[in-house]
Amino acid sequence: MTLVLQSPGPVVFSWGPLSLRWYGLLIGLAMVLGLLLARHLAARRGLPPSSMPDLLVWLVVGSLPLARLYYVAFEWERYRDGPWWQVLALWQGGIAIHGALIGGSAALYLFARRHRLSFWLLADCLVPSLSLGQGIGRWGNFFNNEAYGKVLPPDSPLWVQLQLPDGSRVHPTFLYESLWNFGLFGLLLFLSYRRQLPPGTLLGLYLVGYSLGRFWIEGLRTDSLMLGSLRVAQGVSLLLIGAGLAAILTAPKRVSVHPNEATSSPGIPAPKEL
């Protein structure tokens, strides 16, 4: 038996000229749940949970522009002859998670420096929320009929398929990546509770885990950002796997258990460790 998924459309409801879109609703839900989880994990690691809302603002300001500019840079032919404001038109769609990771990482580093907190511990507290948010956010691609995979033959044995408005059935790559991210979220959350890992280990595991899945799934997609004949996301995924392995291998050289991780109150910031 085959389960066929079909998007009901990108809009939840409209009121006059205003519309609430599924993508925005899901991103908002992901941000709220991610913030609550990050506050909880920060308290467990001896970081001030009250700093998480401020950090969220930094991350949004740092990641969204880079996510958009990254996308536009590799789709420049579409924007070169159009009005300049289309480069900034986030509401028209077109952002890239790898651009968001670059901008978000820079914002996280600057936030850690300003507040004299550990970059590595902050990152470890954030990556479970990031995986959860990505798992939720991919369903926005479903409602938008985007980020799907190759066309399936009529006799495909695949038990879950995505049907497009033109009637063709394709790989539901949004679903593959959503499930992959939810699985990674479960692993990172389990390790956050069960193991006292050196700072930066969870960040490294996220980079390796997410990038392995993205590399495979990207090969099934039909809308990849390209640089010549190279799928950009696959090339970046290989770089992130290397960065993640480096973070894991060098983690034992950092403090294996942060000095105030188990003993300080949630309101006392961790010693500076950048």
C-alpha positions in Angstrom: 0.0 0.0 0.0 1.3 3.4 -1.0 0.8 6.5 1.1 0.5 9.5 -1.3 1.1 13.0 0.2 -0.3 16.0 -1.4 0.1 19.6 -0.2 -3.2 21.5 0.6 -1.4 24.7 -0.3 0.9 27.2 1.4 -1.7 29.3 3.1 -3.3 28.5 6.5 -5.9 31.2 6.1 -6.3 34.7 4.7 -7.9 37.8 6.1 -8.3 40.5 3.5 -4.8 41.2 2.1 -3.1 39.4 4.9 -2.3 35.7 4.8 -0.8 33.3 7.4 1.4 30.8 5.7 2.3 27.3 6.9 6.0 28.0 6.5 5.9 31.0 8.8 3.7 29.2 11.3 6.0 26.2 11.4 9.2 28.4 11.7 7.5 30.3 14.6 6.6 27.0 16.3 10.2 25.7 15.9 11.6 28.9 17.4 9.4 28.7 20.5 10.1 25.1 21.1 13.8 25.5 20.4 14.0 28.4 22.8 12.3 26.5 25.6 14.6 23.5 25.1 17.7 25.7 24.9 16.8 27.4 28.2 16.4 24.1 29.9 19.7 22.6 28.6 21.5 25.8 29.4 20.4 25.6 33.0 21.7 22.0 33.1 25.1 23.0 31.8 25.6 26.0 34.2 24.8 28.7 31.7 22.3 31.5 32.4 19.0 30.4 30.8 17.9 34.1 30.9 20.4 34.8 28.1 18.7 32.5 25.7 16.0 34.9 24.5 18.7 37.5 23.7 20.8 34.9 22.0 17.8 34.0 19.8 17.5 37.6 18.6 21.2 37.5 17.8 20.8 34.2 15.9 17.9 35.5 13.9 19.6 38.7 12.9 22.8 36.8 12.0 21.3 33.8 10.2 18.4 35.1 8.1 20.3 37.7 6.0 23.1 35.1 5.3 20.6 32.4 4.5 19.0 34.7 1.9 22.3 36.1 0.5 23.7 32.6 0.2 20.7 31.5 -1.8 20.8 34.6 -4.1 24.5 34.2 -4.7 24.0 30.8 -6.3 20.8 31.8 -8.1 22.2 35.1 -9.3 20.9 34.6 -12.9 17.4 34.8 -11.5 18.0 38.1 -9.7 20.6 39.9 -11.8 18.2 41.8 -14.0 15.4 42.2 -11.5 14.7 45.1 -9.1 17.3 45.3 -6.3 14.7 44.8 -3.6 14.0 41.2 -4.7 17.3 40.2 -3.2 15.8 41.0 0.2 12.4 39.6 -0.5 12.3 36.8 2.0 8.6 36.5 1.7 9.0 35.3 -1.9 10.9 32.2 -0.7 14.5 31.2 -1.2 16.8 30.7 1.8 19.5 28.2 2.4 20.3 26.4 5.7 24.0 26.4 5.1 23.9 30.2 4.8 22.0 30.3 8.0 24.6 28.1 9.7 27.4 30.4 8.7 25.6 33.6 9.8 24.3 31.9 13.0 27.7 30.6 13.9 29.2 34.1 13.6 26.4 35.6 15.7 26.9 32.9 18.3 30.6 33.6 18.5 30.1 37.3 18.9 27.4 36.8 21.5 29.7 34.5 23.5 32.5 37.0 23.3 30.3 39.9 24.5 28.8 38.0 27.4 32.0 36.1 28.3 30.3 32.7 27.9 31.6 29.5 26.4 31.0 29.3 22.7 31.3 25.5 22.8 28.9 25.0 25.7 26.4 27.4 24.1 26.6 25.5 20.8 26.1 22.2 22.6 23.0 23.6 24.2 21.6 24.9 20.9 22.2 22.0 18.4 19.3 19.8 19.8 17.0 22.7 19.3 18.5 23.3 15.8 17.8 19.7 14.8 14.3 19.9 16.2 13.6 23.1 14.3 14.9 21.7 11.0 12.7 18.7 11.4 9.7 20.9 11.9 10.7 23.5 9.3 11.0 20.9 6.5 7.2 20.5 6.6 7.0 24.1 5.3 8.6 22.8 2.1 5.8 20.2 1.9 3.1 22.9 2.0 5.1 25.1 -0.5 5.6 22.1 -2.9 9.4 22.7 -2.9 12.6 20.8 -2.0 11.2 17.6 -3.5 13.0 14.8 -5.3 13.2 13.1 -8.6 10.2 11.8 -10.4 9.2 8.3 -9.6 8.2 5.7 -12.2 4.6 4.5 -12.1 5.5 1.1 -10.7 7.8 2.5 -7.9 7.6 0.4 -4.8 8.3 3.4 -2.6 5.6 3.3 0.1 5.5 7.1 0.7 5.3 9.3 -2.3 4.7 13.0 -2.9 2.2 14.0 -5.6 2.7 17.4 -7.2 0.0 19.7 -8.6 0.7 18.4 -12.1 0.0 14.8 -11.0 3.5 13.5 -11.1 4.8 11.6 -8.1 8.3 12.3 -6.7 10.6 11.4 -3.8 9.3 13.2 -0.7 12.8 14.4 0.2 11.4 17.0 2.6 10.1 14.0 4.6 13.4 12.2 4.4 15.3 15.2 5.8 12.6 15.9 8.4 12.8 12.3 9.8 16.6 12.4 9.7 16.6 15.6 11.7 14.1 14.3 14.2 16.3 11.2 14.7 19.4 13.4 15.1 17.5 15.5 17.6 16.6 12.4 19.6 20.3 11.3 19.7 21.6 14.7 20.7 18.9 15.1 23.4 19.7 11.6 24.8 23.4 12.4 25.0 22.7 15.8 26.6 21.0 14.0 29.5 23.0 10.8 29.7 26.6 11.8 29.1 29.0 14.4 30.4 30.7 15.1 27.1 33.6 17.5 26.5 32.4 20.9 25.3 31.9 21.0 21.5 31.2 17.3 21.2 27.5 17.7 20.5 28.2 20.4 18.0 30.6 18.1 16.2 28.1 15.3 16.2 25.4 17.6 14.8 27.7 18.7 12.0 28.6 15.2 11.1 25.2 13.7 11.5 23.2 16.4 9.7 25.8 16.6 6.9 25.8 12.9 6.2 22.0 12.9 5.8 22.0 16.1 3.7 24.7 14.7 1.4 22.6 11.6 0.6 19.2 13.4 0.3 20.7 16.2 -1.8 21.5 13.7 -4.5 17.8 12.9 -4.8 16.6 16.6 -5.2 15.9 18.4 -8.4 16.3 22.0 -7.2 19.8 21.9 -5.8 21.9 25.1 -5.9 24.6 24.4 -8.4 28.2 25.6 -9.0 28.9 24.3 -12.4 28.2 20.6 -12.2 28.7 20.5 -8.4 25.7 20.4 -6.0 26.7 23.1 -3.6 25.0 21.5 -0.6 27.0 18.3 -1.1 30.3 20.1 -1.3 29.5 22.1 1.8 28.3 19.0 3.6 31.7 17.4 3.1 33.4 20.5 4.6 31.1 20.4 7.6 31.7 16.7 8.1 35.4 17.5 8.3 34.7 20.4 10.7 32.5 18.2 12.9 35.1 15.5 13.1 37.7 18.1 14.1 35.4 19.4 16.8 34.9 15.9 18.2 38.6 15.0 18.1 39.8 18.2 19.7 37.0 18.2 22.4 39.0 16.2 25.0 41.6 18.9 24.9 39.0 21.3 26.3 37.7 20.9 29.9 36.0 17.5 29.9 33.4 18.7 32.4 32.9 22.4 32.8 34.0 23.6 36.3 30.5 25.0 37.2 28.5 22.6 35.1 27.0 20.6 37.9 27.4 23.0 40.8 26.6 26.5 39.9 23.1 28.0 39.9 21.4 28.7 36.5 21.9 32.4 36.9 25.7 32.3 37.2 27.5 32.4 33.8 30.1 29.8 33.0 33.8 30.9 33.1 35.1 32.3 29.9 36.1 29.5 27.5 36.2 30.5 23.8 
